[in-house]
């Protein structure tokens, strides 16, 4: 949501990720550039996320550590990055009529010790091989008063190209919209 204030402000995050399998474990690394622009001041930081996942019976279990990097400084102030560690499980491929059902659950611990559980379900539909439509709904313990505990999402996959959309309503005015593009 755009709101007019006494000065212009914006934020931008761009990310790229790599993954590989080694000795039965899937490893991932994401590099991010985050930048804030307030009035005429601008600051950017380089961040990294690391993670690993392994198949354990019918589910996949994983761990990640996010937002590793230097703290940003802007207009003479500094803020700690919202570093967090998350453990989770996910499973899928459960047929429900013409749909496939997937589920996930996780617990995150943020810098400072705050614990936040989350979970969600996804229904996928594949009318023909190589084309998939999916809808998602998830719940979490909000970290800020403005955040809602519910989030929605959808995706469309055509062969090696996926487009993802996420919607996060805020309590009161506004909402967050996220769009992702993935090429495999």
Backbone torsions as a table, in degrees:
resi	resn	phi	psi	omega
1	UNK	NA	134.6	177.4
2	UNK	-94.4	131.1	179.2
3	UNK	-129.7	132.6	177.6
4	UNK	-78.1	136.8	178.6
5	UNK	-140.8	-169.6	-177.2
6	UNK	-71.6	-15.7	179.0
7	UNK	-151.5	159.7	179.8
8	UNK	-78.2	140.7	177.8
9	UNK	-147.1	145.2	176.4
10	UNK	-155.9	160.6	176.3
11	UNK	-133.7	150.6	-180.0
12	UNK	-143.9	138.5	172.3
13	UNK	-133.6	128.7	174.3
14	UNK	-122.0	137.3	-176.3
15	UNK	-136.7	152.1	171.6
16	UNK	-139.5	146.1	-173.7
17	UNK	-131.4	152.7	174.9
18	UNK	-128.6	148.0	175.0
19	UNK	-144.9	155.1	177.6
20	UNK	-157.5	155.0	175.3
21	UNK	-103.4	134.6	178.7
22	UNK	-146.5	120.5	178.9
23	UNK	54.6	43.5	175.6
24	UNK	78.9	5.3	178.9
25	UNK	-118.2	134.8	174.7
26	UNK	-90.1	123.9	-179.1
27	UNK	-108.9	144.3	179.1
28	UNK	-137.9	148.0	177.3
29	UNK	-140.4	128.8	177.4
30	UNK	-120.5	131.2	173.7
31	UNK	-105.9	134.3	-177.2
32	UNK	-130.5	147.5	169.9
33	UNK	-116.8	122.6	179.1
34	UNK	-119.0	134.7	-177.5
35	UNK	-138.6	136.3	172.9
36	UNK	-114.4	141.6	-180.0
37	UNK	-131.8	114.8	179.2
38	UNK	-125.5	120.1	-177.6
39	UNK	54.8	-114.8	178.7
40	UNK	-104.0	-1.7	-179.8
41	UNK	-90.8	145.6	-179.3
42	UNK	-144.3	139.4	175.4
43	UNK	-144.7	140.5	177.9
44	UNK	-132.5	151.2	178.4
45	UNK	-133.6	153.6	173.2
46	UNK	-98.9	132.6	-176.9
47	UNK	-128.5	161.4	176.7
48	UNK	-140.0	146.9	171.0
49	UNK	-121.3	141.7	176.1
50	UNK	-130.7	147.8	-179.6
51	UNK	-158.4	164.4	177.8
52	UNK	-147.1	146.5	178.9
53	UNK	-144.3	150.6	-179.4
54	UNK	-144.9	143.2	175.3
55	UNK	-72.3	128.7	178.0
56	UNK	-129.7	97.5	-175.1
57	UNK	63.1	-131.6	-176.6
58	UNK	-83.7	0.6	-178.2
59	UNK	-123.5	166.6	174.4
60	UNK	-109.6	129.3	178.7
61	UNK	-113.2	141.7	-177.8
62	UNK	-149.4	168.6	177.4
63	UNK	-141.8	141.7	176.0
64	UNK	-137.6	154.8	169.2
65	UNK	-126.9	125.3	-173.3
66	UNK	-116.9	154.0	174.0
67	UNK	64.0	49.6	173.6
68	UNK	-85.3	129.6	179.3
69	UNK	158.1	-174.7	-179.2
70	UNK	-78.6	146.5	178.6
71	UNK	-70.9	139.7	178.8
72	UNK	-74.1	152.2	176.6
73	UNK	-131.8	131.3	-178.2
74	UNK	-149.0	130.9	179.6
75	UNK	52.2	42.3	176.3
76	UNK	78.8	5.5	178.4
77	UNK	-118.6	158.5	178.6
78	UNK	-130.5	147.0	178.0
79	UNK	-132.2	141.5	176.2
80	UNK	-72.4	140.3	175.8
81	UNK	-65.5	147.7	178.6
82	UNK	-80.0	62.7	-178.8
83	UNK	-64.5	140.3	177.7
84	UNK	-150.9	154.3	174.5
85	UNK	-116.4	138.7	-177.2
86	UNK	-133.8	137.0	169.7
87	UNK	-118.0	141.8	-177.7
88	UNK	-158.1	168.7	175.4
89	UNK	-132.5	150.7	177.7
90	UNK	-147.1	147.4	177.4
91	UNK	-144.9	162.9	-178.8
92	UNK	-167.5	-172.7	179.4
93	UNK	79.0	18.0	179.0
94	UNK	-87.7	116.4	-178.3
95	UNK	-73.4	132.9	175.2
96	UNK	-133.2	92.5	-173.5
97	UNK	61.8	-130.4	179.6
98	UNK	-82.0	0.7	-175.6
99	UNK	-105.1	158.8	169.1
100	UNK	-108.1	134.2	-179.4
101	UNK	-104.4	133.5	173.7
102	UNK	-127.5	155.5	-179.1
103	UNK	-143.5	159.0	174.8
104	UNK	-151.5	155.3	175.5
105	UNK	-148.2	145.6	-177.8
106	UNK	-153.4	160.0	172.5
107	UNK	-131.7	127.1	179.3
108	UNK	-112.0	147.3	173.3
109	UNK	-124.0	120.2	-179.4
110	UNK	-91.4	162.3	173.1
111	UNK	-51.8	132.2	-176.6
112	UNK	98.8	-10.4	173.1
113	UNK	96.7	2.7	-179.3
114	UNK	-69.6	127.7	-179.3
115	UNK	-102.7	132.4	-177.4
116	UNK	-137.2	112.3	175.0
117	UNK	-81.4	156.5	177.7
118	UNK	-155.1	158.0	177.5
119	UNK	-164.5	165.4	179.6
120	UNK	-168.4	169.6	176.1
121	UNK	-131.7	154.6	178.1
122	UNK	-136.0	135.1	172.0
123	UNK	-110.3	124.6	179.8
124	UNK	-114.8	149.0	178.9
125	UNK	-135.1	127.3	-179.9
126	UNK	-119.8	96.3	-178.4
127	UNK	-67.7	-36.4	174.1
128	UNK	-142.8	158.0	-179.5
129	UNK	-55.1	127.4	177.4
130	UNK	97.9	-10.1	178.2
131	UNK	-123.2	125.7	-179.0
132	UNK	-135.6	138.2	171.1
133	UNK	-115.4	140.1	179.2
134	UNK	-142.8	148.0	174.5
135	UNK	-127.0	142.6	-176.1
136	UNK	-131.4	150.2	170.4
137	UNK	-139.7	136.9	-178.0
138	UNK	-140.0	157.3	177.8
139	UNK	-131.9	153.1	-179.4
140	UNK	-157.9	167.1	172.1
141	UNK	-85.6	111.5	-176.9
142	UNK	-61.2	144.8	179.2
143	UNK	-89.8	-26.0	-179.2
144	UNK	-126.4	153.9	-178.6
145	UNK	-60.2	-29.9	-176.8
146	UNK	-76.7	-18.6	-176.8
147	UNK	-80.7	142.5	174.4
148	UNK	-90.4	152.9	-179.3
149	UNK	-77.7	-6.8	-175.7
150	UNK	-114.9	142.1	175.4
151	UNK	-137.5	151.2	-179.2
152	UNK	-126.0	156.3	178.2
153	UNK	-157.7	164.9	178.1
154	UNK	-150.2	155.5	176.1
155	UNK	-147.4	155.9	176.2
156	UNK	-132.5	128.3	178.6
157	UNK	-122.4	130.1	174.8
158	UNK	-126.3	105.7	-178.9
159	UNK	58.0	-108.8	-176.2
160	UNK	-100.7	2.8	-177.1
161	UNK	-109.8	128.3	176.5
162	UNK	-126.1	139.0	173.8
163	UNK	-120.2	123.6	-178.7
164	UNK	-116.0	144.4	177.5
165	UNK	-131.6	134.6	176.4
166	UNK	-126.4	139.1	-179.9
167	UNK	-123.7	126.5	-179.1
168	UNK	-126.7	103.5	178.6
169	UNK	-73.3	148.6	175.3
170	UNK	-105.4	153.4	174.9
171	UNK	-70.7	129.9	-175.2
172	UNK	86.8	-140.1	-177.6
173	UNK	-84.0	148.3	170.1
174	UNK	96.6	168.7	178.0
175	UNK	-164.0	162.3	177.4
176	UNK	-109.3	139.3	179.0
177	UNK	-127.3	131.3	179.7
178	UNK	-127.4	135.3	178.4
179	UNK	-124.8	133.3	178.7
180	UNK	-128.2	148.2	178.1
181	UNK	-127.1	129.4	-179.5
182	UNK	-130.8	131.9	175.7
183	UNK	-121.2	123.0	-179.4
184	UNK	-100.9	NA	NA
